[in-house]
Amino acid sequence: MTVSYTLEVANAKFGGFSKLLFRWRGSIYKLLYKEFLVFGLLYSFFSVFYRFFLTEKQQLLFENVALYCDQFTNFIPMSFVLGFYVTLAFNRWWGQYSSFPLPDNLMMVVSGNVHGLDERGRLLRRTLMRYANLSSVLILRSISTRVRRRFPTLEQVVDAGFMTPLEHRQLDGLYSDFNKYWMPLTWFTNLASRARQEGRIRDDVALRLLMDELNNYRGKCSLLFHYDWISIPLVYTQVVTLAVYSFFGFCLISRQFLNPEKGFKGHQLDLYVPVFTLLQFFFYAGWLKVGELIINPFGEDDDDFETNQLIDRNIQVSMLAVDDMHQNLPPTEKDKFWVERYFSPTLTVIHLFMRLIVHSFISLFVNSLIHLGSFESGQAVSMPFVYKDECGDVDRKMKDVSLVRDRQLKMSHLQTERGEGQFKVAVELIQANDNEQTSC
């Protein structure tokens, strides 16, 4: 299941991202810990071998090799190769997500343009959307391991209700060497043409709109097919993988702590544990793992796309839209702002107070009405305002304005009018009396 953490980082605050470092599921630790342990064990093996099992002459040879490797390992352009590769993989990942076929636009067009409350009209709408969903299931079976595991054969697709046994026989009866995800969409077009002939679709404009949305849907299915067919060139993936593993293979020798008594440059300390080399491995190998994770998001990793959940969602909402909600409208009635010329939704008292303060200071700054520091706390401030009465009919300028609102303490009647003169304003929130009558 996709790991989501957007709610936890909704507000930028102290330690906001730090909390995410202690997660395991979907983390870099889960992806990298095996490689990290192997690298650490190999480094320890060479360190013990150098210190305890080599003669003095062999140690000298090992030290010369280590110094030579350390001199030339930095020639490998790790940051450039990895950065370009992961950027390419991320753009591909986002393109695949954007290409996922969602039936929302299509189901709105079907619900609004395929008419009929009888059983025939209901059957047409439901069959059209079932064909669209069947096409996405067929394409996802060929590219997603999760969907393939759920529907290993077309019989499971029939059992799930996406296809009838007769349609299954027709699908199998048409020979083709290529993926036949387009067949249900062809059924869709033929059935839409029949609905036009029956008068269920009122005119050719509505039929054209339906076909346009179907082509958009088909185009996304086709994109998914081609994303699975055309991968990032294998040679580039091989170059990146060889660059990372060869770099750290040489680091097993070049980053060894040599005998400090021999005075080698940069080897004055013997710390046994190469902290910064391990950090470098964590960053670079982790960077490669990110590219490995997102290059194909249709697998079964923690952060891969939830294709099964999307299939279930698509069939459910599309059937609700074209069947249960077809011509099922709530009664139309006047909204609560029917008589008001200017209105805004209900605000809390705190939001109202903060918005009033911000608006006031902006007006003061723009119009240069006062000089900062020329008044004391509690002193009246000159500002331009326009007050609109409760009935929404009268606008008048007032010198001493008390903001008297209704029982919900809404803010809709106090507006700044720039450059229209100065008025002393005393703003006070007063809850209206329950027995108060208005002149409306």
C-alpha positions as CSV (number, residue, x, y, z in Angstrom):
1,M,0.0,0.0,0.0
2,T,1.3,3.5,-0.9
3,V,2.9,5.2,2.1
4,S,1.3,8.6,2.6
5,Y,2.6,11.2,5.1
6,T,1.2,14.5,3.7
7,L,-1.0,15.1,6.7
8,E,2.0,14.9,9.0
9,V,3.9,17.6,7.1
10,A,0.9,19.8,6.5
11,N,2.5,22.5,8.6
12,A,6.1,23.5,8.5
13,K,7.3,23.3,12.1
14,F,10.3,22.4,14.2
15,G,11.2,18.7,13.6
16,G,8.5,18.3,10.9
17,F,10.6,16.1,8.6
18,S,12.6,14.6,11.5
19,K,9.6,12.5,12.6
20,L,9.6,10.7,9.2
21,L,13.1,9.4,9.8
22,F,11.8,6.9,12.3
23,R,9.5,5.1,9.9
24,W,10.3,1.7,8.6
25,R,7.6,0.9,6.1
26,G,8.5,2.5,2.7
27,S,11.8,3.8,4.2
28,I,15.3,3.8,2.7
29,Y,16.4,1.7,5.6
30,K,14.1,-1.1,4.5
31,L,15.4,-0.9,0.9
32,L,19.1,-0.6,1.7
33,Y,19.8,-2.5,4.9
34,K,20.9,-5.7,3.1
35,E,23.4,-4.0,0.8
36,F,24.6,-1.9,3.8
37,L,25.3,-4.9,5.9
38,V,27.2,-6.6,3.0
39,F,29.3,-3.6,2.5
40,G,30.1,-3.3,6.2
41,L,31.0,-7.0,6.5
42,L,33.3,-6.8,3.4
43,Y,35.0,-3.7,4.8
44,S,35.5,-5.5,8.1
45,F,37.0,-8.5,6.3
46,F,39.6,-6.5,4.5
47,S,40.4,-4.5,7.6
48,V,41.0,-7.7,9.7
49,F,42.9,-9.3,6.9
50,Y,45.2,-6.3,6.5
51,R,45.9,-5.9,10.2
52,F,46.4,-9.5,11.3
53,F,47.1,-11.8,8.3
54,L,49.5,-10.0,6.1
55,T,53.3,-9.8,6.5
56,E,55.0,-6.5,6.7
57,K,56.0,-6.7,3.0
58,Q,52.4,-7.6,2.0
59,Q,51.0,-4.8,4.2
60,L,53.3,-2.4,2.3
61,L,51.9,-3.6,-1.0
62,F,48.3,-3.4,0.3
63,E,49.0,0.2,1.5
64,N,50.3,1.3,-1.9
65,V,47.2,-0.2,-3.6
66,A,44.9,1.5,-1.2
67,L,46.6,4.9,-1.7
68,Y,46.5,4.4,-5.5
69,C,42.7,3.5,-5.4
70,D,42.0,6.5,-3.2
71,Q,43.7,8.8,-5.6
72,F,41.6,7.8,-8.6
73,T,38.1,6.7,-7.2
74,N,37.0,10.3,-7.2
75,F,37.3,10.4,-11.0
76,I,34.0,8.5,-11.3
77,P,31.2,11.2,-11.7
78,M,28.8,9.7,-9.2
79,S,26.6,12.7,-8.6
80,F,26.2,13.5,-12.3
81,V,25.4,9.9,-13.4
82,L,23.0,9.2,-10.5
83,G,21.3,12.6,-10.6
84,F,20.5,12.5,-14.3
85,Y,19.3,8.9,-14.0
86,V,17.0,9.4,-11.0
87,T,15.6,12.5,-12.6
88,L,14.8,10.5,-15.8
89,A,13.2,7.7,-13.7
90,F,11.1,10.2,-11.7
91,N,9.8,11.9,-14.8
92,R,8.8,8.5,-16.1
93,W,7.2,7.6,-12.8
94,W,5.1,10.7,-12.8
95,G,4.2,10.2,-16.4
96,Q,2.9,6.7,-15.6
97,Y,0.8,8.0,-12.7
98,S,-0.7,10.7,-15.0
99,S,-1.5,8.1,-17.6
100,F,-3.6,6.0,-15.3
101,P,-7.1,5.6,-16.9
102,L,-9.7,7.1,-14.6
103,P,-13.3,6.9,-15.8
104,D,-14.6,10.1,-14.1
105,N,-14.9,12.3,-17.2
106,L,-16.3,9.4,-19.2
107,M,-18.9,8.5,-16.6
108,M,-20.1,12.1,-16.4
109,V,-20.7,12.2,-20.1
110,V,-22.4,8.9,-20.2
111,S,-24.7,9.8,-17.3
112,G,-25.6,13.1,-18.9
113,N,-26.1,12.0,-22.5
114,V,-27.3,8.4,-22.6
115,H,-31.0,8.9,-21.6
116,G,-33.7,6.6,-20.4
117,L,-34.9,5.7,-16.9
118,D,-36.2,2.3,-18.1
119,E,-34.3,-1.0,-17.9
120,R,-32.9,-0.6,-21.4
121,G,-31.4,2.8,-20.7
122,R,-29.9,1.6,-17.4
123,L,-28.5,-1.5,-19.2
124,L,-26.8,0.7,-21.9
125,R,-25.2,3.0,-19.4
126,R,-23.9,0.3,-17.1
127,T,-22.6,-1.8,-20.0
128,L,-20.8,1.2,-21.5
129,M,-19.0,1.8,-18.2
130,R,-18.3,-1.9,-17.7
131,Y,-16.6,-2.0,-21.1
132,A,-14.4,1.0,-20.1
133,N,-13.4,-0.6,-16.8
134,L,-12.8,-3.9,-18.5
135,S,-10.3,-2.3,-20.8
136,S,-8.3,-0.8,-17.9
137,V,-8.3,-4.2,-16.1
138,L,-6.9,-5.9,-19.2
139,I,-4.1,-3.5,-19.6
140,L,-3.2,-3.5,-15.9
141,R,-3.2,-7.3,-15.9
142,S,-0.3,-7.1,-18.4
143,I,1.8,-4.5,-16.6
144,S,1.0,-4.8,-12.8
145,T,2.1,-7.8,-10.8
146,R,-0.5,-7.1,-8.2
147,V,-3.4,-7.1,-10.7
148,R,-1.9,-10.2,-12.4
149,R,-1.8,-12.0,-9.0
150,R,-5.5,-11.0,-8.5
151,F,-6.6,-12.0,-12.0
152,P,-4.2,-14.7,-13.2
153,T,-6.6,-15.8,-15.9
154,L,-9.5,-14.2,-17.8
155,E,-11.8,-16.6,-15.9
156,Q,-11.1,-14.6,-12.7
157,V,-12.1,-11.4,-14.6
158,V,-15.4,-13.1,-15.6
159,D,-16.0,-14.2,-12.0
160,A,-15.3,-10.6,-10.8
161,G,-18.1,-9.3,-13.0
162,F,-16.1,-7.2,-15.4
163,M,-16.9,-9.5,-18.4
164,T,-19.6,-12.0,-19.3
165,P,-18.9,-15.6,-20.4
166,L,-20.1,-14.7,-23.9
167,E,-17.8,-11.7,-24.1
168,H,-14.9,-13.9,-22.9
169,R,-15.5,-16.3,-25.8
170,Q,-15.6,-13.4,-28.2
171,L,-12.3,-12.0,-26.8
172,D,-10.6,-15.4,-27.0
173,G,-12.0,-16.0,-30.5
174,L,-10.3,-13.0,-32.0
175,Y,-6.8,-14.0,-32.8
176,S,-4.1,-11.3,-32.3
177,D,-0.4,-11.4,-31.3
178,F,-0.8,-8.2,-29.4
179,N,-2.6,-7.1,-26.2
180,K,-6.4,-7.0,-26.8
181,Y,-7.2,-4.3,-24.2
182,W,-8.7,-2.2,-27.1
183,M,-11.5,-4.7,-27.8
184,P,-13.9,-3.6,-25.0
185,L,-13.5,0.0,-26.2
186,T,-14.5,-1.1,-29.7
187,W,-17.6,-2.7,-28.2
188,F,-18.2,0.7,-26.4
189,T,-18.2,2.6,-29.7
190,N,-20.5,0.1,-31.4
191,L,-22.9,0.2,-28.5
192,A,-22.8,4.0,-28.4
193,S,-23.7,4.1,-32.1
194,R,-26.6,1.8,-31.4
195,A,-27.8,4.0,-28.6
196,R,-27.7,7.0,-31.0
197,Q,-29.9,5.0,-33.5
198,E,-32.4,4.2,-30.7
199,G,-32.6,7.8,-29.7
200,R,-31.0,7.3,-26.3
201,I,-28.3,9.8,-27.3
202,R,-30.2,12.8,-28.5
203,D,-27.9,14.2,-31.2
204,D,-24.6,13.8,-33.0
205,V,-23.0,16.5,-30.8
206,A,-23.6,14.4,-27.7
207,L,-22.3,11.3,-29.5
208,R,-19.1,13.2,-30.6
209,L,-18.5,14.3,-27.0
210,L,-18.9,10.7,-25.8
211,M,-16.4,9.5,-28.4
212,D,-13.9,12.3,-27.6
213,E,-13.9,11.3,-23.9
214,L,-13.6,7.6,-24.9
215,N,-10.5,8.4,-27.0
216,N,-8.9,10.3,-24.1
217,Y,-9.5,7.2,-22.0
218,R,-8.1,4.9,-24.7
219,G,-5.1,7.1,-25.1
220,K,-4.2,6.7,-21.4
221,C,-4.5,2.9,-21.6
222,S,-2.3,3.0,-24.7
223,L,0.3,5.1,-22.8
224,L,0.5,2.6,-20.0
225,F,1.0,-0.2,-22.5
226,H,3.9,1.7,-24.2
227,Y,5.5,2.7,-20.8
228,D,5.6,-1.0,-20.0
229,W,6.9,-1.9,-23.5
230,I,9.6,0.9,-23.9
231,S,11.9,1.0,-20.9
232,I,14.7,3.3,-20.0
233,P,17.6,2.0,-22.2
234,L,19.3,-0.9,-20.6
235,V,22.7,0.4,-21.3
236,Y,22.0,3.5,-19.1
237,T,20.8,1.4,-16.2
238,Q,23.9,-0.8,-16.6
239,V,26.2,2.2,-16.6
240,V,24.7,3.7,-13.4
241,T,24.7,0.3,-11.6
242,L,28.3,-0.4,-12.6
243,A,29.4,3.1,-11.6
244,V,27.9,2.8,-8.1
245,Y,29.1,-0.8,-7.4
246,S,32.6,-0.3,-8.8
247,F,33.1,2.9,-6.9
248,F,32.2,1.2,-3.6
249,G,34.1,-1.9,-4.5
250,F,37.3,0.2,-4.8
251,C,36.3,2.0,-1.5
252,L,36.6,-1.3,0.3
253,I,40.4,-1.0,-0.3
254,S,41.0,2.7,-0.6
255,R,39.1,3.8,2.5
256,Q,40.9,1.4,4.8
257,F,42.6,3.0,7.8
258,L,46.4,2.5,7.3
259,N,49.0,2.2,10.0
260,P,49.4,5.8,11.3
261,E,53.0,5.1,12.4
262,K,54.1,5.0,8.7
263,G,53.0,8.6,8.2
264,F,50.8,8.3,5.1
265,K,49.1,11.5,4.2
266,G,45.5,11.6,5.5
267,H,46.1,8.5,7.7
268,Q,47.1,10.1,11.0
269,L,44.2,8.5,12.9
270,D,43.1,4.8,13.1
271,L,39.3,4.9,13.8
272,Y,38.5,1.4,12.7
273,V,35.0,2.4,11.6
274,P,34.8,4.5,8.4
275,V,31.9,6.7,9.4
276,F,32.0,9.1,6.4
277,T,32.5,6.2,3.9
278,L,29.4,4.5,5.4
279,L,27.4,7.7,5.1
280,Q,28.6,8.1,1.5
281,F,27.5,4.5,0.7
282,F,24.1,5.3,2.4
283,F,23.5,8.4,0.2
284,Y,24.8,7.1,-3.1
285,A,23.5,3.5,-2.9
286,G,20.2,4.9,-1.5
287,W,20.0,7.3,-4.5
288,L,20.4,4.3,-6.8
289,K,17.7,2.4,-4.8
290,V,15.3,5.4,-5.3
291,G,15.7,5.0,-9.1
292,E,15.3,1.2,-8.8
293,L,12.0,1.8,-6.8
294,I,10.3,4.3,-9.1
295,I,11.5,2.9,-12.5
296,N,8.5,0.6,-12.4
297,P,5.7,1.6,-9.9
298,F,3.4,-1.3,-10.9
299,G,5.2,-3.9,-8.7
300,E,4.6,-4.9,-5.1
301,D,6.9,-2.5,-3.2
302,D,5.6,-0.4,-0.4
303,D,5.4,2.7,-2.5
304,D,4.1,1.2,-5.7
305,F,0.8,2.2,-7.1
306,E,-2.3,0.7,-5.5
307,T,-3.7,-0.7,-8.7
308,N,-6.2,-3.1,-7.2
309,Q,-7.6,-0.3,-5.0
310,L,-7.9,1.9,-8.0
311,I,-9.7,-0.8,-10.0
312,D,-12.2,-1.3,-7.2
313,R,-12.7,2.5,-6.9
314,N,-13.2,3.0,-10.6
315,I,-15.9,0.3,-11.1
316,Q,-17.8,1.5,-8.0
317,V,-18.0,5.2,-8.7
318,S,-18.7,4.7,-12.4
319,M,-21.7,2.4,-11.7
320,L,-22.9,4.8,-9.1
321,A,-22.7,7.8,-11.5
322,V,-24.5,6.2,-14.4
323,D,-27.1,4.2,-12.4
324,D,-28.0,5.3,-8.9
325,M,-27.3,8.9,-9.5
326,H,-28.7,9.2,-13.1
327,Q,-31.5,11.8,-13.0
328,N,-31.5,11.5,-9.2
329,L,-31.3,15.2,-8.3
330,P,-31.9,16.9,-4.9
331,P,-34.7,19.5,-4.9
332,T,-33.5,23.0,-6.0
333,E,-34.1,25.8,-3.4
334,K,-32.8,29.3,-2.6
335,D,-29.4,29.4,-1.0
336,K,-28.8,31.3,2.3
337,F,-27.2,34.2,0.5
338,W,-30.2,34.8,-1.8
339,V,-30.9,38.4,-0.7
340,E,-27.3,39.5,-0.1
341,R,-25.4,41.4,-2.7
342,Y,-22.0,40.8,-1.0
343,F,-21.5,37.7,1.1
344,S,-18.8,35.4,2.4
345,P,-19.1,32.1,4.2
346,T,-19.3,31.9,8.0
347,L,-16.1,32.6,9.8
348,T,-15.0,31.9,13.4
349,V,-14.4,34.9,15.7
350,I,-10.7,34.2,15.7
351,H,-10.5,34.1,11.9
352,L,-12.6,37.2,11.7
353,F,-10.4,39.1,14.2
354,M,-7.1,38.1,12.5
355,R,-8.4,38.9,9.0
356,L,-9.6,42.3,10.2
357,I,-6.2,43.1,11.7
358,V,-4.3,42.0,8.6
359,H,-6.7,44.0,6.3
360,S,-6.3,47.1,8.5
361,F,-2.5,47.0,8.5
362,I,-2.4,46.6,4.7
363,S,-4.7,49.5,4.2
364,L,-2.6,51.6,6.6
365,F,0.5,50.8,4.7
366,V,-0.8,51.3,1.1
367,N,-2.6,54.5,1.8
368,S,0.0,56.0,4.1
369,L,-2.8,57.0,6.5
370,I,-0.6,57.0,9.6
371,H,3.1,56.9,10.5
372,L,4.3,53.9,12.4
373,G,5.1,54.9,16.0
374,S,2.8,58.0,16.0
375,F,0.1,56.4,18.1
376,E,0.0,54.5,21.4
377,S,-1.8,51.3,22.3
378,G,-5.5,51.8,22.6
379,Q,-5.5,55.0,20.6
380,A,-8.2,55.4,17.8
381,V,-6.9,54.8,14.3
382,S,-8.2,56.6,11.3
383,M,-9.1,54.2,8.4
384,P,-11.6,54.3,5.5
385,F,-14.5,51.8,5.7
386,V,-17.8,51.2,4.1
387,Y,-20.6,49.7,6.1
388,K,-23.4,47.7,4.5
389,D,-26.6,47.1,6.5
390,E,-28.2,43.7,7.2
391,C,-30.7,43.9,4.4
392,G,-28.0,44.2,1.8
393,D,-29.5,47.3,0.2
394,V,-27.8,50.3,1.7
395,D,-24.2,51.4,1.6
396,R,-23.2,54.4,3.6
397,K,-20.0,55.9,5.0
398,M,-20.0,56.2,8.8
399,K,-17.6,57.9,11.2
400,D,-18.0,55.7,14.3
401,V,-18.8,52.2,13.1
402,S,-19.6,49.4,15.5
403,L,-19.5,46.0,13.7
404,V,-22.8,44.6,15.0
405,R,-23.4,41.2,13.4
406,D,-25.9,38.4,13.6
407,R,-25.9,35.4,16.0
408,Q,-23.2,33.5,14.1
409,L,-20.9,36.6,14.2
410,K,-20.3,36.5,10.4
411,M,-18.0,38.9,8.6
412,S,-19.4,40.2,5.3
413,H,-20.3,43.9,5.8
414,L,-17.0,45.6,6.7
415,Q,-15.0,46.4,3.6
416,T,-12.0,48.7,3.0
417,E,-12.5,51.5,0.5
418,R,-9.1,52.9,-0.4
419,G,-8.5,56.5,-1.1
420,E,-12.0,57.7,-0.1
421,G,-11.1,59.7,3.0
422,Q,-10.5,58.9,6.7
423,F,-13.0,57.9,9.3
424,K,-12.4,57.0,12.9
425,V,-13.5,53.4,13.4
426,A,-14.2,51.5,16.6
427,V,-14.7,47.9,15.8
428,E,-16.6,45.9,18.3
429,L,-18.1,42.4,18.0
430,I,-21.5,42.3,19.6
431,Q,-23.7,39.2,19.4
432,A,-27.2,40.1,18.3
433,N,-30.2,39.8,20.6
434,D,-32.4,36.8,20.0
435,N,-35.5,39.0,20.1
436,E,-34.0,41.6,17.7
437,Q,-36.1,42.3,14.7
438,T,-34.7,43.5,11.3
439,S,-36.3,45.7,8.8
440,C,-35.8,43.2,6.0
